[in-house]
Amino acid sequence: MLLQTTARSVLAPLVRLLFRAEVRGGENIPRQGPVILAVNHLSVLDSFVVPLVAPRPVAFLAKAEYFRQPGVKGWLLRTVLTAVDAVPVPRGGHRAAQAALDAALGVLAAGQAFGIHPEGSRSRDGRLYRGRTGVAWLALASGAPVVPVAVGGTDRIQPVGARLPRPGRLTVHFGTPLRFTPPPTGAAGGRARRAATDEIMAAIRELSGQQPAEEYNSLSTPG
């Protein structure tokens, strides 16, 4: 816990300084209780930046193997992941996907904040892709509000394939929380998850100004 607090206290102001971070709407995040932050996905940096500029800790999922990297580089990666409350999960296959959702539900059940990228994979062309319904499943199963989040500039700071961040400026805009009523089971539940996901993505698009893509990201599996 001491390492986590120390790392966060160092990294948070560093991110704001180095990347001239403009953060808006932090007051929209409830200070207590479970909440889901639904974030657009432009760069690997997104999952690190949001927890460091949010007014409360936010847990994102991270590949379990990231926590097992050897040497000094591995130690640094584990330190950063710990600072942003990353939750290790296995990757690959339907069973792993359900395990990831169960881990996220556990974070929310503990009254914490959880961050998720509904698009799945990073956008390669800057468009906002159709959201996967896991975000709605979490919201409806937990009763937690969903705060739409738009991150900008991270795709220029660390584009896909870049090993290290570049100088640049980023923005993070937290929107008004959305609340959803749990639906009946069965087909109606599936339609409710799709409708809730589409509403969340529309809110993200309004904040980010991204051009919408009507299809799923080709690197993602539709949900």
N, C-alpha and C positions, 0 to 999 in steps of 0.2 A: 504493500500500500504506500509506503514511504517513497519507494522508487517511482511508482506511478504518479504520485503527487508532484514529486520533484521534476520528473520528465515533462509532465504537462505544464508546470509553471515556467519551464524554460522554452518549450516548443511553441506554446500558444502565442506569446508576444513576438517570438522569432518569425512565425508565419505572417503575422500582421505587418511586421516591419519589412521583411524581405520581399514580400509579394504585394505590399501596399493594399492589403485586404480592405475592401469596403463591405461592411456587414450591416444589413438592414433587417428589421423585423424580429429581432431577438426577443422582444416582448411577447411575441405570439407563441412562444414555446412555454407550456405550463412548467412551473418550477418544481412541481411535485407530481407523483403519480405516473402511470405508464403513458407513453406517447410514442407514436411512430413518425419518423422523419422520412418522407418519400422524396428522394433526390434524383435529379437528372444525372446522366453519367457520361462525362466527356474524357476523363483521364483517371489513371490509377490514383492520382492525388486526391480525388473527390472524397474518398472514404477516410482520408487523414485530415483534410482541411476542415470538413464540417464539424467533427468532434472538437477540434481545437479552437474554433471560433464560436461555437454554441455556448449559451449561458449555463449549460449543465452537461455532464458527461453523456455521450451518445455511443452506444455499442454498435459496431458493424460486424458482420461475419468475415472471417479471413480463413484462407486455406490452412489446414492443420500443419502442413509441411513447412509453412513460413516460420512456425515456432520452433522448428527443429534444425534450422540452418546452422552449420558449424562456424567456428572462428569468430573473429571480431565483427565481421559483417553480420553474421547471424545474431550476435549479441545486440548490435545496434538495432537490427530489425525487430527483435523481440522487445527491446526497450520502447521503441516507437509504438509498436502494436499494443503493448501494455498501457502506454500513456493514453491511447485513444480507446481503451476498453474493448479491444477487438476480441471476438469470441471464436476460438478455433473450431472448425468443422471439416469433416471429410468432404471431398468433392467427387462428383461423377455418379450418374445413374439416378433412378427414381428414389431409391432408398436413401441416398445421400441428400437429395433435395428435400425429402420429408424430414430427415434428421435436422437439416438446416432450419426448416420452419419450426420444428419442435424446440430447437435451441433458442430461436427468436421469441417464441411464445413464453419460454422460461424467463427470458430477460424482462418481458412485459409483465409477467405474473409477479415478478419481484418489485414492480413499481418503478422500473427504470425506463430510460429512453432507448429506442432502437432505431437504427438507420438502415434503409434499404434502397436499392436502385431497381425500380420496377422494370426498367428496360432490359435488365439482365446484364448484357455486355456493353462495353463502351461504344458510343456512337463514333463511327469513322468519318462521317461526313458533316457532323454538326447538327443534323436533324434530330428531333425528338421522336423516338420510335414508340410503337404501341406497347403499353404496359402489360406485364404478366400479372395474373390475378393473385399471386401469393401475397401481395401487399393488402389486398382486400380481405383475403382469408384471415390474415393476422388481425386486421382491424375488427372484423366481425366476430372472430373467436375470442378476442381479448376485451372488446369494448373500448379500446384505446382510441383517442382522437388521432387524426393523421394531419401532420403539418407538411404541406408541399414546400419543397426547397429547390431553388434554382441556383446552381453554381455556374459561374462564367469565367473564362480566361484560363482555366486549368489545362485545356487542350493546347494552348499556346505555350504554357509554362513547361508542361511535360507531355508532349505528343505521344501517341502510340509508337512504341519502339525506342523512345529516348530512355537512356539509362539514368540520367540525372536531370533535375529541374533546371530550367533556364530563368533568367531574370524576367519579370513580367508583373502584371497586375491582375488580381482576381476579385470577383464579387461573390457574395453569398447573400441570398435574399430568402428569408423565412416568411412564408405566407400565413394566411389565416387558417386556423385548425378546421378540419372537416370531421364531422361525426356521422356514423352510419348505424342504422338499426339492424340488429341480427335478423336475417330472413328465415322463413320456414325452411325445413330440410327439403332435399330433392332438387328437381329441376329449377324451382324458383330460387333456390339458394345459388345455383350456378349463374343464373341471370343477374342476381343481385351482386355477385362478386364481379361480374363483367362490367355492370353499370357503375359500381363504386370505383373500380380501377380506371375506367374512362373518365370519370369525374375528377379523380386525383391527377391524371395526366393532363387534363385540360387546365387544371389549376397551376400545375408546374409550367405548362406552355405559356400561360398568361404572365407568369413571373419572368420566365427566361427569354421570351420573344423568339424562341426557336421555331423553325419551319417544321410542321408536323409530318411524320411519315406514317401512312396508314397501315403499313405492314410491321411485323415483328422484326427486330434486328436479326439479320441472317445468321449471326453467331449465337443467338439465343434459341431456346426451346419454348414455344408458346405455352402460356399457362392459362 
